[in-house]
Amino acid sequence: MIMSLLGDLPLIVNFVLFGLAACGIWIAGTKLSIYADEISDRKRIGKAFMGLIFLASITSLPELVTTITAAIEANAALVLNNMFGGIVLQTAILAAADLVIRQAPLTSYPRNPTPVLEASFLLLLMALLMAVISIGDAPLFGHVGYGTVLLALAYGGSLWLLRNMDGNSAAWTPIEIPEERDQEQTGMWRRGLDDIPFSLLTWRSIAAAGVILFCGVLLVELADTIALQSGLGSSFIGVTLLAASTSLPELSTTVMAVRLRAYTMAISNIFGSNLIMIVLVLPADLLYAPGPILAHVDRSAAFALAAGLLVTIIYVIGLIVRHKRKILGMGLDSLTVLAVYLASLIVFYLIR
């Protein structure tokens, strides 16, 4: 219904609507990061936990909407290219966030191993995904492939290990040295929040999530319409335009987290979102009637996954080495990731 209405509009009008929906996601994502930071301080919840679970879950709503909608419509190319292309783009968001920091590279700030552990589990899931694609997925029950079920179990196991990484069964809350903050700089973003009750803060977070969800639905329909009207095809649109728009919540929340000097939350937000991107293959497989969806991975999706593996490894190295020097306003790891992402866009266009 919505798609038919959008299809009757000129291409330029759909691009304008696309921009407006993207702006809505940007504003809501920025507010959400501020609310998450305030909730973290009030409830004494670790920044890594807020990034990995709270922010990552909410900012992944557009990807969830994209996955469900495109899978129901049996558009495997749009589903897979958006998910795998989104991993590359969302990781490159850390490079954009690095530009906001003046003193040192982003990866030199975390004071505990949590971001490295999150990235390691992400690499594990991506390697497992590449293995399933290489040997081919097959139905386990109904039309659902064994590969997607295996990935979901691995994702659950990863969260369990992170939760219990301190060796006991207590709820996992990362123990951090308090991150240095310039109250004068960060206070302007949180002005007025100290005076509102926690219940209102919660409702504001829910409202921001609702805006992200609504605009995400609209972006999915607009991206599919633009793909048809422009003749670029679902694969190229999926790894570029749609992946960029659905990653706007991650961009806005990560940049704002860095401005709030919640660096661990910013990094965990991206790695947590990428973990969710991979586990979304299960709901996609459940809704994709023609068969196991991983059996329909095209060249651009496979390349996007390999590129995602590469940029994640680069940041793991950066988190371990913790180089202090910045080049062109960002760390060497961020500069390398940005170069890989720009090069991948060229490859996506050539193999579309």
C-alpha positions as CSV (number, residue, x, y, z in Angstrom):
1,M,0.0,0.0,0.0
2,I,2.6,2.5,1.1
3,M,5.0,1.4,-1.6
4,S,2.4,1.9,-4.4
5,L,1.8,5.4,-3.1
6,L,5.5,6.2,-3.1
7,G,5.9,4.7,-6.5
8,D,3.5,7.3,-7.9
9,L,5.7,10.1,-6.7
10,P,8.7,11.5,-8.7
11,L,12.1,10.3,-7.8
12,I,13.2,13.7,-6.5
13,V,10.2,13.8,-4.1
14,N,11.1,10.4,-2.7
15,F,14.7,11.6,-2.1
16,V,13.3,14.6,-0.2
17,L,11.1,12.3,1.9
18,F,14.1,10.1,2.5
19,G,16.1,13.0,3.8
20,L,13.3,14.1,6.1
21,A,12.9,10.6,7.6
22,A,16.7,10.4,8.0
23,C,16.6,13.7,9.9
24,G,14.0,12.4,12.2
25,I,16.2,9.4,13.0
26,W,19.2,11.6,13.6
27,I,17.4,13.9,16.1
28,A,15.8,10.9,18.0
29,G,19.1,9.1,18.1
30,T,20.9,12.1,19.5
31,K,18.3,12.5,22.3
32,L,18.5,8.8,23.0
33,S,22.2,8.9,23.6
34,I,21.8,11.7,26.1
35,Y,19.0,9.8,27.9
36,A,21.1,6.7,28.0
37,D,24.0,8.6,29.6
38,E,21.7,10.1,32.2
39,I,20.2,6.7,33.0
40,S,23.7,5.2,33.3
41,D,24.7,7.9,35.8
42,R,21.5,7.7,37.9
43,K,21.4,3.9,38.1
44,R,25.2,3.4,38.2
45,I,25.1,1.1,35.2
46,G,28.4,0.7,33.2
47,K,28.8,2.6,30.0
48,A,29.7,-0.5,28.1
49,F,26.5,-2.3,29.2
50,M,24.4,0.8,28.1
51,G,26.1,0.8,24.7
52,L,26.0,-3.0,24.1
53,I,22.4,-3.6,25.2
54,F,20.4,-0.4,25.6
55,L,21.6,1.8,22.8
56,A,22.5,-1.1,20.4
57,S,19.0,-2.7,20.8
58,I,17.1,0.5,20.2
59,T,19.3,1.9,17.4
60,S,18.9,-1.5,15.6
61,L,15.2,-1.0,15.2
62,P,15.5,0.3,11.6
63,E,17.5,-2.7,10.7
64,L,14.9,-4.9,12.3
65,V,12.1,-3.2,10.3
66,T,14.2,-3.5,7.1
67,T,14.8,-7.2,7.8
68,I,11.2,-8.1,8.5
69,T,9.7,-6.1,5.7
70,A,12.2,-7.2,3.0
71,A,12.1,-10.8,4.1
72,I,8.3,-10.9,3.9
73,E,8.5,-9.5,0.4
74,A,11.1,-12.2,-0.4
75,N,13.7,-9.6,-1.2
76,A,16.8,-11.5,-0.1
77,A,19.2,-9.1,-1.8
78,L,17.9,-6.1,0.2
79,V,17.9,-8.1,3.5
80,L,21.4,-9.5,3.2
81,N,23.1,-6.4,1.6
82,N,21.6,-4.1,4.2
83,M,22.7,-6.3,7.1
84,F,26.2,-7.0,5.9
85,G,26.8,-3.6,4.4
86,G,25.5,-2.1,7.6
87,I,28.3,-3.8,9.5
88,V,31.0,-2.0,7.4
89,L,29.2,1.3,7.6
90,Q,28.5,1.2,11.4
91,T,32.1,0.3,12.1
92,A,33.2,3.3,9.9
93,I,31.0,5.4,12.2
94,L,33.7,5.1,14.8
95,A,36.0,7.0,12.5
96,A,33.5,9.8,12.3
97,A,33.2,9.9,16.0
98,D,37.0,9.9,16.3
99,L,37.0,13.3,14.5
100,V,35.0,14.8,17.4
101,I,37.8,14.0,19.9
102,R,40.7,16.5,20.0
103,Q,43.2,15.0,22.5
104,A,43.8,11.4,21.4
105,P,42.3,8.6,19.2
106,L,39.0,7.1,20.3
107,T,40.5,3.6,20.8
108,S,43.0,4.9,23.4
109,Y,40.4,5.8,25.9
110,P,38.7,2.5,27.1
111,R,40.2,1.4,30.4
112,N,38.9,-2.1,30.5
113,P,39.0,-5.1,28.0
114,T,35.2,-5.1,27.4
115,P,35.3,-3.5,23.9
116,V,38.0,-5.9,22.8
117,L,35.9,-8.9,24.1
118,E,32.8,-7.5,22.3
119,A,34.8,-7.2,19.0
120,S,36.3,-10.7,19.4
121,F,32.8,-12.2,19.7
122,L,31.7,-10.2,16.7
123,L,34.7,-11.6,14.7
124,L,33.7,-15.1,15.9
125,L,30.2,-14.7,14.6
126,M,31.3,-13.2,11.3
127,A,33.8,-16.1,10.8
128,L,31.0,-18.6,11.5
129,L,28.7,-16.8,9.1
130,M,31.4,-16.9,6.3
131,A,31.8,-20.6,7.0
132,V,28.1,-21.3,6.6
133,I,28.0,-19.3,3.4
134,S,31.0,-21.1,2.0
135,I,29.7,-24.7,2.5
136,G,26.1,-23.7,1.8
137,D,23.1,-23.5,4.1
138,A,20.4,-26.2,4.2
139,P,17.0,-26.5,5.9
140,L,17.0,-27.6,9.5
141,F,13.2,-27.5,10.0
142,G,10.7,-26.2,7.5
143,H,12.5,-23.6,5.3
144,V,14.8,-22.3,8.2
145,G,18.5,-23.1,7.7
146,Y,20.8,-24.7,10.2
147,G,23.2,-21.8,9.8
148,T,20.9,-19.1,11.1
149,V,20.0,-21.2,14.1
150,L,23.7,-21.8,14.8
151,L,24.4,-18.1,14.6
152,A,21.5,-17.3,17.0
153,L,22.9,-19.8,19.5
154,A,26.4,-18.4,19.2
155,Y,25.0,-14.9,19.7
156,G,23.2,-16.0,22.9
157,G,26.4,-17.7,24.1
158,S,28.4,-14.6,23.4
159,L,26.1,-12.5,25.6
160,W,26.2,-15.1,28.3
161,L,30.0,-15.2,28.3
162,L,30.1,-11.4,28.4
163,R,27.6,-11.4,31.3
164,N,29.6,-13.9,33.2
165,M,33.1,-12.9,32.2
166,D,34.0,-12.3,35.9
167,G,33.5,-16.0,36.7
168,N,30.3,-15.8,38.7
169,S,26.6,-15.9,37.9
170,A,25.9,-12.3,39.0
171,A,24.5,-9.9,36.5
172,W,27.3,-8.4,34.4
173,T,28.0,-4.7,34.8
174,P,31.4,-3.7,33.5
175,I,33.7,-2.3,36.2
176,E,35.2,1.0,34.9
177,I,37.4,3.7,36.1
178,P,35.2,6.8,35.9
179,E,35.8,8.5,32.6
180,E,37.1,12.1,32.8
181,R,34.4,14.6,31.9
182,D,34.5,18.4,31.3
183,Q,31.3,19.3,33.2
184,E,31.0,22.6,31.4
185,Q,31.2,21.0,28.0
186,T,29.0,18.0,28.6
187,G,26.5,19.8,30.8
188,M,25.1,21.8,27.9
189,W,23.8,18.6,26.2
190,R,22.2,17.4,29.4
191,R,20.8,20.7,30.6
192,G,17.4,20.2,32.4
193,L,17.6,16.5,32.8
194,D,18.6,16.6,36.4
195,D,15.2,18.1,37.3
196,I,13.0,15.5,35.6
197,P,11.9,12.3,37.3
198,F,13.3,8.9,36.2
199,S,9.8,7.8,34.9
200,L,9.7,10.8,32.5
201,L,13.2,10.0,31.4
202,T,12.1,6.5,30.6
203,W,9.1,7.7,28.6
204,R,11.3,10.1,26.6
205,S,13.5,7.2,25.7
206,I,10.5,5.2,24.6
207,A,9.3,8.2,22.5
208,A,12.7,8.5,20.8
209,A,12.7,4.7,20.1
210,G,9.2,5.2,18.5
211,V,10.5,7.9,16.2
212,I,13.4,5.7,15.2
213,L,11.0,2.8,14.5
214,F,8.5,5.0,12.5
215,C,11.1,6.7,10.4
216,G,12.8,3.3,9.9
217,V,9.6,1.8,8.3
218,L,9.4,4.8,6.0
219,L,13.0,4.6,5.0
220,V,12.7,0.9,4.1
221,E,9.8,1.6,1.7
222,L,11.5,4.7,0.3
223,A,14.8,2.8,-0.3
224,D,13.0,0.0,-2.2
225,T,11.1,2.6,-4.3
226,I,14.2,4.5,-5.1
227,A,16.0,1.3,-6.1
228,L,13.2,0.6,-8.6
229,Q,12.9,4.2,-9.9
230,S,16.7,4.8,-10.2
231,G,17.5,1.4,-11.7
232,L,20.4,0.9,-9.4
233,G,19.0,-2.3,-8.0
234,S,18.4,-3.7,-4.5
235,S,21.9,-4.9,-3.9
236,F,23.6,-1.6,-4.4
237,I,20.9,0.4,-2.6
238,G,21.0,-2.1,0.2
239,V,24.8,-1.7,0.9
240,T,24.8,2.1,0.4
241,L,21.7,4.2,0.7
242,L,19.6,1.9,2.9
243,A,22.5,0.8,5.1
244,A,23.5,4.4,5.6
245,S,20.1,5.6,6.6
246,T,19.3,2.7,9.0
247,S,22.8,3.3,10.5
248,L,21.9,7.0,11.3
249,P,20.8,6.1,14.9
250,E,24.2,4.5,15.5
251,L,25.9,7.6,14.0
252,S,24.0,10.1,16.0
253,T,24.2,8.1,19.3
254,T,27.9,7.4,18.9
255,V,28.8,11.0,18.1
256,M,26.8,12.3,21.0
257,A,28.3,9.7,23.4
258,V,31.7,10.9,22.4
259,R,30.7,14.5,23.0
260,L,29.5,13.4,26.4
261,R,32.9,11.7,26.8
262,A,31.3,8.3,27.3
263,Y,33.9,6.7,25.0
264,T,33.3,3.1,26.1
265,M,29.6,3.4,25.5
266,A,30.2,4.8,22.1
267,I,32.4,1.9,21.0
268,S,30.1,-0.7,22.7
269,N,27.2,0.8,20.8
270,I,28.8,0.0,17.5
271,F,30.0,-3.5,18.3
272,G,26.7,-4.3,20.0
273,S,24.8,-3.1,16.9
274,N,26.9,-5.2,14.6
275,L,26.3,-8.3,16.8
276,I,22.6,-7.7,16.4
277,M,23.0,-7.2,12.7
278,I,24.3,-10.7,12.4
279,V,21.7,-12.4,14.6
280,L,18.9,-10.7,12.6
281,V,19.5,-13.4,9.9
282,L,17.3,-15.7,12.1
283,P,14.1,-13.6,11.9
284,A,14.9,-13.0,8.3
285,D,15.1,-16.7,7.7
286,L,11.9,-17.4,9.6
287,L,10.0,-14.9,7.4
288,Y,11.8,-15.7,4.0
289,A,9.5,-18.4,2.5
290,P,11.6,-19.5,-0.5
291,G,14.1,-21.3,1.7
292,P,17.3,-20.7,3.8
293,I,18.1,-17.0,3.2
294,L,21.8,-17.6,3.5
295,A,21.7,-19.7,0.4
296,H,20.9,-16.5,-1.5
297,V,24.0,-14.4,-0.6
298,D,25.2,-12.6,-3.7
299,R,28.7,-11.2,-4.5
300,S,28.1,-7.8,-3.0
301,A,26.8,-9.2,0.3
302,A,29.7,-11.7,0.6
303,F,32.2,-8.8,-0.1
304,A,30.4,-6.6,2.5
305,L,30.8,-9.4,5.1
306,A,34.5,-9.7,4.3
307,A,35.0,-5.9,4.5
308,G,33.2,-5.9,7.9
309,L,35.6,-8.6,9.1
310,L,38.5,-6.5,8.0
311,V,37.4,-3.2,9.6
312,T,36.6,-4.9,12.9
313,I,40.1,-6.5,13.0
314,I,41.6,-3.1,12.4
315,Y,39.8,-1.7,15.5
316,V,40.8,-4.7,17.6
317,I,44.4,-3.9,16.8
318,G,43.8,-0.2,17.6
319,L,42.2,-1.1,21.0
320,I,45.2,-3.3,21.9
321,V,48.0,-1.0,20.6
322,R,46.3,2.2,22.0
323,H,48.3,4.5,19.8
324,K,48.2,8.1,21.0
325,R,49.0,10.1,17.8
326,K,46.2,11.4,15.5
327,I,46.6,11.8,11.8
328,L,44.2,14.1,9.9
329,G,42.2,14.5,13.1
330,M,41.8,10.8,13.8
331,G,43.7,7.7,14.9
332,L,45.6,5.6,12.4
333,D,43.1,2.8,12.9
334,S,40.1,5.1,12.2
335,L,41.9,6.5,9.1
336,T,42.5,3.0,7.8
337,V,38.9,1.9,8.4
338,L,37.6,5.0,6.6
339,A,39.9,4.2,3.6
340,V,38.6,0.6,3.6
341,Y,35.0,1.8,3.7
342,L,35.5,4.3,0.8
343,A,37.2,1.6,-1.3
344,S,34.4,-0.8,-0.5
345,L,31.9,1.6,-1.9
346,I,33.7,1.6,-5.2
347,V,33.7,-2.2,-5.3
348,F,30.0,-2.3,-4.4
349,Y,29.2,-0.1,-7.4
350,L,31.3,-2.2,-9.7
351,I,29.8,-5.5,-8.8
352,R,26.2,-4.4,-8.3
